[in-house]
Amino acid sequence: MARVAISISCLDKDRRELERLIHSRTDEIRMRERAQIVMGCLEGKRNDEIAAELAIRPGTVAVWRKRFATEGMNGLRDRQRPGKPPKHAATELRNRLLKQIEQPPPAGQATWDGKSLAQTLGVSDDAVWRLLRKEGIQLQRHRSWCVSTDPEFAMKSADIIGLYLNPPYNALVISIDEKPSIQAIERPGGFVHTSSGKIVRGLKSTYKRHGTLNFFAALNVATGAIQSKTTATKKRPDFQEFLDEVVAEVSVDREVHVILDNYCTHKKNDEWLTAHPNVNFHFTPTSASWLNQVEIWFGILSRKTLRGASFSSIEQLTQAIKDFVTAYNNNANPFVWRKREVKGSQLRNTIVNLCN
């Protein structure tokens, strides 16, 4: 007499999770297979029918049917296995690894890699990579950081952030900077089919340079709108001409607060400021131009218009920038200041922090 398989049932939320696993492209294949087994059981199919559909053994179906019946969704996960005892104490190896990373790499290498760390520590590559992944340490990825040593950092940053969060009544707050030496590079490109089957953006290895231009931008902090100007140079007269355009339509009895970094052309403008007594300059702390919101917009400009583009002349580059500014202003929104804590150093979570 044939044995009768265990009857199973599940909640609606478990059924939705099973359906998600079946159609997932990111979960493990074995989890997808187990979800298919359980879904077949819920549909009333026999073990041999499910096994034939999935090209597996009926005994495998019986195992996961029973596990789901007794443990639910948790039963589909692999159980903890003892494995081989570790050769090195985890804490001791972790401490050695963190200390070694802070030491100079082997002669001839710019940075440590997994193999050199494993050889130096006398352990396997796998042991090193397991620890690096656990600690979130990326050996080959690089990121720069700003460290401001300005003795007035707190005061200057508070002044600028105050303009963002609580500007003076009826005042105009503007964030200004320039993006110098933008190159008009002619470089053919298009979409290409790679050997891995992926379709990616391709750029020709050779290119032509057609000169450079300087670009001034003023961000209205309250509205997010951009006023801009392209110039051939980036000298102080160019900067002052741009300022004239920015404040041209502003009433003389309305305060204008301009946020600037410490570039040389932004300084020594006393004569211009005397002629415009309603305008006040606010300088970011040294090495802290990231406090200037227009830098965010420059990043958007680079991603949307400049990166990977091809320009056959300065005029074409200028027109592309103008077109982007026009399109951006049609849907401009102010940036919202969300940073809770501002410090002179933007470097965090160093190896020293991990060792403590």
Secondary structure, DSSP 8 states (H G I E B T S, - for coil): -----------HHHHHHHHHHHH-SSS-HHHHHHHHHHHHHHTT--HHHHHHHHTS-HHHHHHHHHHHHHHGGGGGS------S--SS-HHHHHHHHHHHHTS--STT-SS--HHHHHHHHTS-HHHHHHHHHHHT--SS------B---TTHHHHHHHHHHHHHS--TT-EEEEEEEEEEEEEEE--EEEEE-TTS-EEEEE-S--EEEEEEEEEEEEETTT--EEEEEES---HHHHHHHHHHHHTTS-TTS-EEEEE---GGGS--HHHHHH-TTEEEEE--TT-GGGSTHHHHHHHHIIIIITT---SSHHHHHHHHHHHHHHHHHT------------SB---S-HHHHH-
